[in-house]
């Protein structure tokens, strides 16, 4: 195991040591403390939040993390939540059942990781191609996939709860924080209901897996849109690329109410992400991304090994299970009970739940209309929505027919026809074999062949709200990106935004005129140029439509 690159990349960020090819906790004292916790309060004497916080601090010290103490007031936060905010029956269950279960999970963490790395080389074997799937640091500009079992994820999230992950090297690797001590400290320092209910979601997750450990898998993928050409069929698009695109615009469905995560149809759902995955989930944040990470706590594990996203990157997360229901948003967020996830499972043992994390510009103001920043936003969305196998096939057909304009609609219609998905996959397999594509590249290309060709995008006001983006501009950018990515549809939740009350009518008008991606991009480029120069202050919808149509 010493020679494995994935193991080497992760060891500095784990509270474990490798001795003679075996992972273990670095001190007997830490194991003894976890063993006592695993046997319940009569052995550990941990029967209050304050004592639990002190026990956690002692375990950190025994691991050699004395230079990384718990955040100030974290112990008080544990005490506040488990002894005052949690009902007595629930807190009794926590100390007697759930906390011992989490301690047992941590005792199993070394063996769970060893088993994971031992099986990682053979887990993914599609079309006789192999790809690395083991837990490792997925560095910036390094496309790749990590496959984790839900049981291993549970152990990693338990390690986060105990705040045992070393943190001193995370900053240099641009990794988000992963320990829970700041979450509990912020609960005490400045109490708010949203913080209490965020913790309730996490505690509920632990209670659920304590009673029944799920046994499926979650995939995390760093997607990279190459800045220059290479083996990929696509490199970072320029304005000229968008201007000349003959791809037809996909259909649009506009919904004024509802939530992205509740969307019933299989789809790729947009996580309005921070460049640091998870954003403020483990601190005071409580908007779209943070809420996702509370109701899908398995997503937190991705924060361990995924450094901040660069401008040409996105993170895809497939298979996470939802455990909690909620109401409200931001300061009104509240845990509202159990959620039983009935999402279907695919051939890889994943739930058919897909999220794509893309980070928008923060507080761009007038600069968001500058061409380079418009390009940044559309390419960020395109990176997330883009499906490389689909584009490989499309590009091949386009070149063979030498008439991309005439071919575009027929080709895309075939891709987005569920009945033809197996044919598309088989054709791509033959092409990869004929072109002698290296195994590692071929496997990466094959990752999304589980009928993703027919899956649309579900999104909303990405980069708006607290980030300060123009909703009309962002809606058009996402529509262009989804269309260029050959997605069959874009479902847009407006969340009642007044600026988007005419989005459905505007998109219908554009589709009626059969505009291509290039047509809409050229209009958007002209508009943003005028808006940046303050030659117009109209919103895009009013600016675009003929004067006779402006009474929509």
C-alpha positions as CSV (number, residue, x, y, z in Angstrom):
1,X,0.0,0.0,0.0
2,X,3.0,2.3,0.6
3,X,3.6,2.7,-3.2
4,X,0.1,3.7,-4.1
5,X,-0.1,7.3,-5.3
6,X,-3.7,7.7,-4.1
7,X,-2.8,6.6,-0.6
8,X,0.2,9.0,-0.6
9,X,-1.9,11.9,-1.7
10,X,-4.5,11.4,1.1
11,X,-2.4,10.4,4.1
12,X,-1.4,14.0,5.1
13,X,-5.2,14.8,5.3
14,X,-6.2,11.7,7.4
15,X,-5.8,11.2,11.1
16,X,-4.2,7.8,10.4
17,X,-0.7,6.4,9.9
18,X,0.6,3.7,7.6
19,X,2.8,1.1,9.2
20,X,4.0,-2.0,7.4
21,X,1.3,-1.6,4.7
22,X,-1.4,-1.3,7.4
23,X,-3.4,1.7,8.3
24,X,-4.1,2.4,12.0
25,X,-4.8,5.1,14.5
26,X,-1.5,6.7,15.5
27,X,-1.9,6.2,19.3
28,X,-3.2,3.6,21.6
29,X,-4.8,6.3,23.7
30,X,-7.0,7.4,20.8
31,X,-8.1,3.8,20.1
32,X,-8.8,3.3,23.8
33,X,-10.9,6.4,24.0
34,X,-12.9,5.4,20.9
35,X,-13.3,1.9,22.3
36,X,-14.7,3.3,25.5
37,X,-17.1,5.5,23.6
38,X,-18.2,2.5,21.5
39,X,-19.3,0.7,24.7
40,X,-21.7,3.4,25.8
41,X,-21.8,6.0,28.6
42,X,-21.4,3.5,31.4
43,X,-17.9,2.8,30.1
44,X,-16.9,6.2,28.6
45,X,-18.8,8.4,31.1
46,X,-19.8,10.6,28.2
47,X,-23.3,11.5,29.0
48,X,-23.5,15.2,28.3
49,X,-22.5,17.5,25.5
50,X,-19.8,19.2,27.5
51,X,-18.2,15.9,28.5
52,X,-18.4,14.8,24.8
53,X,-16.7,18.0,23.7
54,X,-13.9,17.5,26.2
55,X,-13.6,13.8,25.1
56,X,-13.3,15.0,21.4
57,X,-10.6,17.5,22.4
58,X,-8.7,14.8,24.3
59,X,-8.8,12.4,21.3
60,X,-7.4,15.2,19.1
61,X,-4.6,15.7,21.5
62,X,-3.8,12.0,21.6
63,X,-3.6,12.0,17.8
64,X,-0.8,14.6,17.9
65,X,-3.2,17.4,16.9
66,X,-2.6,19.6,19.9
67,X,-1.5,22.4,17.6
68,X,-5.0,22.2,16.0
69,X,-7.3,22.6,19.0
70,X,-11.1,22.7,18.7
71,X,-12.5,26.1,17.6
72,X,-13.2,28.3,20.6
73,X,-16.6,27.7,22.1
74,X,-17.0,24.4,20.2
75,X,-17.4,22.5,23.5
76,X,-20.0,25.0,24.6
77,X,-21.8,24.4,21.2
78,X,-21.8,20.6,21.8
79,X,-23.3,21.3,25.3
80,X,-25.9,23.7,24.0
81,X,-27.2,21.5,21.3
82,X,-27.1,18.0,22.9
83,X,-28.1,19.1,26.4
84,X,-30.5,22.0,25.9
85,X,-31.8,22.1,22.3
86,X,-32.2,18.4,21.7
87,X,-35.2,16.8,23.4
88,X,-34.3,14.6,26.4
89,X,-35.4,11.4,24.8
90,X,-33.3,12.1,21.7
91,X,-30.3,13.1,23.7
92,X,-30.5,9.9,25.8
93,X,-30.6,7.9,22.5
94,X,-27.6,9.9,21.2
95,X,-25.4,9.0,24.2
96,X,-26.5,5.4,24.5
97,X,-26.9,4.4,20.8
98,X,-25.7,6.9,18.2
99,X,-22.4,8.1,19.7
100,X,-21.2,4.5,20.4
101,X,-22.1,3.7,16.8
102,X,-20.1,6.6,15.5
103,X,-17.1,5.5,17.7
104,X,-17.3,2.0,16.2
105,X,-17.4,3.5,12.7
106,X,-14.2,5.4,13.5
107,X,-12.5,2.3,14.9
108,X,-13.4,0.6,11.5
109,X,-12.1,3.6,9.4
110,X,-8.6,2.1,8.9
111,X,-10.0,-1.2,7.6
112,X,-12.7,0.5,5.6
113,X,-10.1,2.5,3.8
114,X,-7.8,-0.5,3.2
115,X,-10.7,-2.4,1.7
116,X,-11.6,0.6,-0.4
117,X,-8.1,1.1,-1.8
118,X,-7.7,-2.7,-2.4
119,X,-10.9,-2.8,-4.5
120,X,-10.5,0.6,-6.2
121,X,-8.4,-0.7,-9.0
122,X,-11.1,-3.2,-10.1
123,X,-14.3,-1.3,-9.1
124,X,-14.8,0.4,-12.4
125,X,-14.4,-1.9,-15.4
126,X,-16.7,-0.8,-18.2
127,X,-16.2,-1.8,-21.9
128,X,-13.0,-3.6,-20.7
129,X,-11.4,-0.2,-19.8
130,X,-10.2,0.7,-16.3
131,X,-10.0,4.0,-14.5
132,X,-8.6,5.0,-11.2
133,X,-11.4,5.4,-8.7
134,X,-9.6,5.3,-5.3
135,X,-9.9,8.1,-2.7
136,X,-7.2,10.6,-3.5
137,X,-6.6,14.3,-3.7
138,X,-8.2,15.4,-7.0
139,X,-6.0,18.4,-7.7
140,X,-6.9,21.3,-9.7
141,X,-6.7,20.7,-13.5
142,X,-6.8,16.9,-12.8
143,X,-10.0,15.4,-14.2
144,X,-10.9,12.2,-12.5
145,X,-13.4,10.2,-10.4
146,X,-13.5,9.0,-6.8
147,X,-16.0,6.2,-5.9
148,X,-16.9,5.9,-2.2
149,X,-19.2,3.4,-0.6
150,X,-21.9,4.9,1.6
151,X,-20.4,3.1,4.6
152,X,-17.0,4.6,4.1
153,X,-18.6,8.0,3.6
154,X,-20.4,7.5,6.9
155,X,-17.1,6.9,8.7
156,X,-15.5,10.0,7.0
157,X,-18.5,12.2,8.0
158,X,-18.2,10.7,11.6
159,X,-14.6,11.8,11.6
160,X,-15.7,15.3,10.6
161,X,-18.2,15.3,13.4
162,X,-15.4,14.5,15.9
163,X,-13.2,17.1,14.2
164,X,-10.3,14.7,13.8
165,X,-9.1,15.5,10.3
166,X,-5.7,17.4,10.3
167,X,-6.1,20.9,9.0
168,X,-2.7,22.5,8.8
169,X,-2.0,21.4,5.2
170,X,-5.4,22.0,3.8
171,X,-4.9,25.7,3.1
172,X,-1.9,25.1,0.9
173,X,-3.9,22.7,-1.2
174,X,-6.9,25.1,-1.4
175,X,-9.1,22.5,0.4
176,X,-12.3,23.6,2.2
177,X,-12.6,23.1,5.9
178,X,-14.0,19.6,6.8
179,X,-14.3,19.5,10.6
180,X,-17.5,20.3,12.5
181,X,-16.0,22.2,15.4
182,X,-16.7,25.6,13.7
183,X,-20.3,24.6,13.1
184,X,-20.9,23.9,16.8
185,X,-18.8,27.0,17.9
186,X,-20.9,29.3,15.7
187,X,-24.1,27.8,17.1
188,X,-23.0,28.9,20.6
189,X,-21.3,32.2,19.7
190,X,-24.3,33.6,17.8
191,X,-27.3,31.3,18.2
192,X,-29.7,31.2,15.3
193,X,-32.5,28.7,14.5
194,X,-31.0,28.0,11.1
195,X,-27.8,26.8,12.8
196,X,-29.7,24.6,15.2
197,X,-31.7,23.0,12.4
198,X,-28.5,22.5,10.3
199,X,-27.2,20.4,13.2
200,X,-30.5,18.6,13.5
201,X,-30.1,17.5,9.8
202,X,-26.7,16.0,10.6
203,X,-27.8,14.3,13.8
204,X,-30.8,12.9,12.0
205,X,-28.4,11.4,9.3
206,X,-26.4,9.7,12.0
207,X,-29.5,8.4,13.7
208,X,-30.7,6.9,10.3
209,X,-27.4,5.1,9.5
210,X,-27.2,3.9,13.1
211,X,-30.4,2.0,12.6
212,X,-29.6,0.9,9.0
213,X,-26.3,1.4,7.2
214,X,-26.9,2.1,3.4
215,X,-24.7,0.0,1.1
216,X,-24.6,1.8,-2.2
217,X,-22.0,4.1,-3.9
218,X,-21.5,7.8,-4.5
219,X,-19.3,9.1,-7.4
220,X,-17.4,12.4,-7.2
221,X,-15.9,13.7,-10.4
222,X,-13.7,16.7,-11.1
223,X,-14.6,17.9,-14.6
224,X,-12.0,20.0,-16.4
225,X,-12.6,22.0,-19.6
226,X,-9.1,22.0,-21.1
227,X,-7.6,25.5,-21.5
228,X,-5.8,24.3,-24.6
229,X,-6.4,21.4,-27.0
230,X,-5.2,17.9,-26.3
231,X,-6.7,14.5,-26.2
232,X,-10.1,16.1,-25.3
233,X,-12.6,16.9,-28.1
234,X,-13.2,20.3,-26.5
235,X,-11.0,23.1,-25.3
236,X,-12.0,26.3,-23.4
237,X,-14.4,28.1,-25.8
238,X,-13.8,31.6,-27.1
239,X,-16.4,34.2,-28.1
240,X,-15.8,33.1,-31.7
241,X,-16.7,29.5,-30.8
242,X,-20.0,30.6,-29.3
243,X,-20.7,33.1,-32.1
244,X,-20.4,30.4,-34.8
245,X,-22.3,27.6,-33.1
246,X,-25.1,26.1,-35.2
247,X,-26.4,24.0,-32.3
248,X,-30.2,24.5,-31.9
249,X,-31.4,25.8,-28.6
250,X,-33.0,23.2,-26.3
251,X,-36.5,23.4,-25.0
252,X,-37.1,25.3,-21.8
253,X,-39.6,24.7,-19.0
254,X,-40.1,27.5,-16.6
255,X,-41.5,26.8,-13.1
256,X,-42.3,29.7,-10.7
257,X,-42.6,27.5,-7.6
258,X,-40.9,24.4,-6.3
259,X,-37.4,23.3,-5.4
260,X,-34.6,22.0,-7.6
261,X,-33.9,19.0,-5.4
262,X,-37.6,18.0,-5.4
263,X,-37.7,17.8,-9.2
264,X,-39.2,14.5,-10.0
265,X,-37.6,13.6,-13.4
266,X,-34.1,12.2,-13.7
267,X,-31.8,15.2,-14.4
268,X,-28.6,16.9,-13.7
269,X,-29.4,19.4,-10.9
270,X,-27.3,22.5,-10.5
271,X,-25.6,23.2,-7.1
272,X,-25.1,27.0,-6.9
273,X,-21.7,26.4,-5.5
274,X,-18.9,28.2,-3.8
275,X,-15.5,27.6,-5.5
276,X,-14.8,25.8,-2.2
277,X,-17.2,22.8,-2.4
278,X,-19.8,23.0,0.3
279,X,-19.4,26.8,0.8
280,X,-20.4,27.7,4.4
281,X,-22.2,24.4,5.1
282,X,-19.9,23.7,8.1
283,X,-20.1,27.3,9.3
284,X,-22.9,29.8,9.1
285,X,-23.9,29.5,5.5
286,X,-27.5,28.5,4.8
287,X,-28.5,29.1,1.2
288,X,-28.9,26.7,-1.7
289,X,-25.6,24.8,-1.6
290,X,-25.4,24.6,2.2
291,X,-28.9,23.3,2.4
292,X,-28.1,20.6,-0.1
293,X,-25.2,19.5,2.0
294,X,-27.4,19.3,5.1
295,X,-30.2,17.2,3.5
296,X,-27.6,15.1,1.5
297,X,-24.9,14.9,4.2
298,X,-22.9,12.4,2.1
299,X,-21.9,15.3,-0.1
300,X,-19.8,16.6,2.8
301,X,-17.2,13.8,2.2
302,X,-16.3,15.4,-1.1
303,X,-14.9,18.4,0.8
304,X,-12.2,16.2,2.1
305,X,-10.4,15.6,-1.2
306,X,-11.7,18.2,-3.7
307,X,-9.7,21.5,-3.8
308,X,-11.3,24.7,-4.9
309,X,-12.6,24.8,-8.4
310,X,-10.7,26.8,-11.0
311,X,-12.5,28.8,-13.7
312,X,-12.5,25.9,-16.1
313,X,-13.7,23.3,-13.6
314,X,-16.9,21.8,-12.1
315,X,-17.6,19.0,-9.7
316,X,-20.2,16.4,-10.4
317,X,-21.7,14.3,-7.6
318,X,-23.8,11.2,-8.4
319,X,-25.6,8.8,-6.0
320,X,-26.0,10.7,-2.8
321,X,-29.0,9.8,-0.7
322,X,-31.3,12.4,0.8
323,X,-32.1,11.9,4.5
324,X,-34.0,15.1,5.7
325,X,-37.0,17.2,4.8
326,X,-36.9,20.9,5.4
327,X,-38.8,24.2,5.1
328,X,-37.6,27.7,4.6
329,X,-34.5,29.2,3.3
330,X,-31.5,31.1,4.8
331,X,-32.6,32.5,8.2
332,X,-35.9,30.7,8.0
333,X,-34.4,27.2,7.3
334,X,-35.8,24.4,9.5
335,X,-35.4,20.6,9.6
336,X,-38.9,19.2,9.2
337,X,-38.4,15.5,9.6
338,X,-37.3,12.3,8.0
339,X,-37.0,11.9,4.2
340,X,-37.1,8.4,2.6
341,X,-35.3,8.6,-0.7
342,X,-36.9,6.4,-3.3
343,X,-34.7,7.4,-6.2
344,X,-33.9,4.5,-8.6
345,X,-30.5,2.9,-8.6
346,X,-28.4,2.5,-11.7
347,X,-26.0,-0.2,-12.9
348,X,-23.1,1.3,-10.9
349,X,-25.0,0.9,-7.6
350,X,-25.7,4.7,-7.4
351,X,-28.9,6.5,-6.8
352,X,-29.9,8.3,-9.9
353,X,-29.4,11.7,-8.2
354,X,-27.0,14.0,-10.0
355,X,-25.7,17.3,-8.9
356,X,-23.3,19.6,-10.7
357,X,-21.4,22.1,-8.6
358,X,-20.6,25.3,-10.6
359,X,-19.4,28.5,-8.9
360,X,-20.6,31.9,-10.2
361,X,-18.9,35.3,-10.0
362,X,-19.5,36.8,-6.6
363,X,-20.7,40.5,-6.4
364,X,-19.6,41.3,-10.0
365,X,-21.7,44.5,-10.3
366,X,-21.3,46.2,-13.6
367,X,-18.3,44.0,-14.5
368,X,-20.6,41.0,-15.1
369,X,-21.5,42.6,-18.5
370,X,-17.8,42.6,-19.6
371,X,-17.2,40.1,-22.4
372,X,-14.5,38.2,-20.5
373,X,-16.7,37.7,-17.5
374,X,-19.7,36.7,-19.6
375,X,-17.4,34.1,-21.2
376,X,-16.2,33.0,-17.8
377,X,-19.8,32.3,-16.7
378,X,-21.0,30.6,-19.8
379,X,-17.8,28.4,-20.0
380,X,-18.2,27.5,-16.3
381,X,-21.8,26.4,-16.9
382,X,-20.8,24.6,-20.1
383,X,-18.0,22.7,-18.2
384,X,-20.6,21.4,-15.8
385,X,-23.2,20.6,-18.4
386,X,-20.9,19.2,-21.0
387,X,-20.8,15.4,-21.6
388,X,-17.6,14.4,-23.3
389,X,-18.8,11.0,-24.8
390,X,-21.7,12.8,-26.4
391,X,-19.5,15.4,-28.0
392,X,-17.0,12.8,-29.2
393,X,-19.8,11.1,-31.1
394,X,-21.4,14.3,-32.3
395,X,-18.0,15.7,-33.6
396,X,-17.3,12.4,-35.3
397,X,-20.6,12.4,-37.1
398,X,-20.3,16.1,-38.0
399,X,-16.9,15.7,-39.6
400,X,-17.9,12.5,-41.4
401,X,-20.9,14.3,-42.9
402,X,-19.0,17.6,-43.5
403,X,-22.2,19.6,-42.9
404,X,-22.6,20.3,-39.2
405,X,-25.4,22.8,-39.8
406,X,-27.7,20.3,-41.6
407,X,-26.8,17.5,-39.2
408,X,-27.1,19.3,-35.9
409,X,-30.8,18.8,-35.2
410,X,-31.0,15.2,-36.4
411,X,-27.8,14.3,-34.5
412,X,-29.0,15.9,-31.2
413,X,-32.5,14.3,-31.6
414,X,-30.9,10.9,-31.8
415,X,-28.8,11.6,-28.7
416,X,-31.8,12.7,-26.7
417,X,-34.0,9.8,-27.7
418,X,-34.0,7.3,-24.8
419,X,-34.6,4.4,-27.1
420,X,-31.3,5.1,-29.0
421,X,-29.1,5.5,-25.9
422,X,-27.8,1.9,-26.1
423,X,-26.9,2.4,-29.8
424,X,-25.0,5.6,-29.0
425,X,-23.0,3.8,-26.2
426,X,-22.2,0.9,-28.5
427,X,-21.1,3.2,-31.4
428,X,-18.8,5.1,-29.0
429,X,-17.3,1.8,-27.7
430,X,-16.5,0.8,-31.3
431,X,-15.0,4.2,-32.0
432,X,-12.8,4.1,-28.9
433,X,-11.5,0.6,-29.8
434,X,-10.9,1.5,-33.5
435,X,-9.0,4.7,-32.6
436,X,-6.9,2.8,-30.0
437,X,-7.8,5.3,-27.3
438,X,-5.7,4.7,-24.1
439,X,-7.5,2.7,-21.4
440,X,-7.5,5.6,-18.9
441,X,-9.0,8.1,-21.3
442,X,-11.5,5.6,-22.7
443,X,-12.7,4.7,-19.2
444,X,-13.1,8.4,-18.4
445,X,-15.1,8.8,-21.6
446,X,-17.3,5.8,-20.7
447,X,-18.2,7.1,-17.2
448,X,-21.3,8.9,-18.4
449,X,-22.7,6.3,-20.7
450,X,-25.4,5.3,-18.3
451,X,-28.1,6.9,-20.5
452,X,-27.0,10.4,-19.5
453,X,-27.4,11.4,-23.1
454,X,-31.1,12.0,-22.5
455,X,-30.8,13.8,-19.2
456,X,-31.8,17.5,-19.0
457,X,-30.5,20.3,-16.7
458,X,-32.6,21.5,-13.7
459,X,-31.5,24.9,-12.4
460,X,-32.6,28.3,-11.2
461,X,-31.1,31.7,-10.3
462,X,-27.5,30.6,-10.2
463,X,-25.1,33.4,-9.2
464,X,-28.0,35.7,-8.3
465,X,-29.4,36.6,-4.9
466,X,-26.5,36.9,-2.5
467,X,-24.0,36.7,-5.3
468,X,-25.5,39.7,-7.1
469,X,-25.9,38.4,-10.6
470,X,-28.4,39.6,-13.2
471,X,-31.1,36.9,-13.3
472,X,-32.0,37.6,-16.9
473,X,-28.4,37.4,-18.1
474,X,-27.8,34.2,-16.0
475,X,-30.9,32.5,-17.3
476,X,-29.7,33.0,-20.9
477,X,-26.2,32.0,-20.1
478,X,-27.4,28.7,-18.7
479,X,-29.7,28.1,-21.6
480,X,-26.9,28.6,-24.1
481,X,-24.6,26.3,-22.1
482,X,-27.2,23.5,-21.8
483,X,-27.9,23.7,-25.5
484,X,-24.3,23.7,-26.6
485,X,-23.8,20.7,-24.2
486,X,-26.4,18.9,-26.3
487,X,-28.8,18.6,-23.4
488,X,-32.4,18.0,-24.4
489,X,-33.9,20.5,-22.0
490,X,-33.5,23.2,-19.4
491,X,-35.9,23.3,-16.5
492,X,-35.7,26.6,-14.7
493,X,-37.1,27.3,-11.3
494,X,-37.5,31.1,-10.9
495,X,-38.4,31.0,-7.2
496,X,-40.9,33.8,-7.9
497,X,-38.2,36.2,-9.2
498,X,-40.0,39.3,-10.6
499,X,-37.1,39.8,-13.1
500,X,-37.9,36.4,-14.6
501,X,-41.7,36.6,-14.8
502,X,-41.5,36.7,-18.6
503,X,-38.8,34.1,-19.0
504,X,-41.2,31.5,-20.4
505,X,-42.7,33.9,-23.0
506,X,-39.2,35.2,-24.0
507,X,-37.8,31.7,-24.5
508,X,-40.9,30.7,-26.5
509,X,-40.5,33.7,-28.8
510,X,-36.8,32.8,-29.3
511,X,-37.6,29.1,-30.0
512,X,-40.4,30.1,-32.4
513,X,-37.8,31.9,-34.5
514,X,-35.6,28.8,-34.4
515,X,-32.5,30.6,-33.2
516,X,-29.2,28.6,-32.8
517,X,-26.8,29.0,-29.9
518,X,-24.8,31.3,-32.1
519,X,-27.8,33.5,-32.8
520,X,-28.6,34.0,-29.1
521,X,-25.0,34.4,-28.2
522,X,-24.5,37.2,-30.7
523,X,-27.5,39.1,-29.3
524,X,-26.3,38.6,-25.8
525,X,-22.8,39.8,-26.7
526,X,-24.3,42.9,-28.3
527,X,-26.5,43.6,-25.3
528,X,-23.8,43.1,-22.7
529,X,-21.5,45.4,-24.6
530,X,-24.1,48.1,-24.5
531,X,-24.9,47.5,-20.9
532,X,-21.2,47.6,-19.9
533,X,-20.8,50.9,-21.7
534,X,-24.1,52.1,-20.1
535,X,-25.6,52.7,-23.6
536,X,-28.7,50.9,-22.3
537,X,-30.0,50.2,-18.8
538,X,-32.8,48.0,-20.0
539,X,-33.0,44.4,-18.8
540,X,-32.1,41.8,-21.6
541,X,-35.7,40.7,-22.2
542,X,-37.0,44.3,-22.9
543,X,-33.9,45.1,-24.9
544,X,-34.3,42.0,-27.0
545,X,-37.9,42.0,-27.9
546,X,-39.4,44.0,-30.8
547,X,-41.2,47.1,-29.5
548,X,-44.6,45.6,-30.3
549,X,-43.8,42.6,-28.1
550,X,-42.6,44.6,-25.0
551,X,-46.1,44.6,-23.4
552,X,-45.7,40.9,-22.5
